């Protein structure tokens, strides 16, 4: 059973930046695609960034050019660098497998973009 722990969220002003981290209980990040998801109040969870086993990445149009996904396989950790944040980025952010059955969901980390 893999456990995923997200951290790094917080309150930030529009235009600000945050870096989220996702740590796994064992080495999974080079095995298959992994992604960052978010869920805003009243909305479905959406996949916003993906990093594939070979290292290539993909982004939702809403975050393209502002967010960067990366990983450090030696640390069993994945990151999401979020720049030029907008109020519509406010959500709980989760990490999990992408394009396959998910692991158990962690608690996520809250990101609030507000002045």
N, C-alpha and C positions, 0 to 999 in steps of 0.2 A: 504494500500500500504506500503510495507516494503522498507525502504531505507538502503542500505549497503554502508559503507564507509571504504575503505582500506587505510592503512598508514604503514609507516615503511621502505619503499624501499629506495634505494640509490645506490651509487657507492662503490663497495668493491673489494678488490684484491682477486685473486684466493686463495682458502683455508680459506677465511674469513667467517664471520657469520653475519646474520641479523635476526631480529625477526619482522615479519609482524603482523599487527593487523587488525581485521575486526569488526566493530561495527555496530549493527543492531538497527533500530529505535524502534523495539519492541522485545519481547522475542520470539525467534524462535529456538534457538540452541538445545533445548531439545525436539523439536517437531518432527523432521525428520533429515535425514542425511544432512550434510553440507559439502562443500568442498572448497578447494583452487584450482583454475585453473590458467593456465598461457598461454600467447600467445606471441610467438616470432615473429619477423618480417618475413612476408611471409609464416607463418605456421598457422595451425588451432589451435584454443584454445583447450587445453588438461587439463583433470582433473589429478592433481598430488597427492592430499591427501584428504581423506574423514574421517569424524568423524560421526558415527552413533548415533541415539538418545540414545542408551544405553551406549555410551562411547567408543565402540570399534573403531578401526581405520584401514585404509587401505591406501597403498601407491603405486604409480606407480613404476615400477622397476628402473626407472632412478633416483629416489630420495630416495629409500628405504635405511635406515641406516644413512641418512644424514639429512633428514627433519623430524620434529615432529609436528603434529597437536594437538591442545588442545583447550579447551574452558573454559570460566568462565561465567556460565549462569546468575549469579547474576549481572554481568556487561554487559550482552548482547554482549559479545565479544568473538571472536575466534582468535587463534594465529597460526602462522606458524614459528617455529624455524628452521632456515636454517643454517646448518653447512657445512664445507668443500665445500664451493661454487666453482662451475666450470664456465668457460666462457659460456658453453652451458646452464646454468641456466638463462642467460640473457633473460628477457621477462617482459611483463606487467603482474602482478599478480592480480587476482580477487578472491573474495569469492562469493559463491552463494549456493543455494540448490543443492543437489546431488541426482541423481536417481529419479528425479521428475521434474515437470515444474519449470523453474527458476523464481526467482524474477527479477525485473528490474536490469540490470547490473550497477554497480557503475563505477567510472572512473578508478579504478585500481591503482596500485602503481608500479612504474618502478623499476626493479632490474637490475643493470648492473654490471657484473663481468668482471673486466679487470685490467690488470697491467699497 
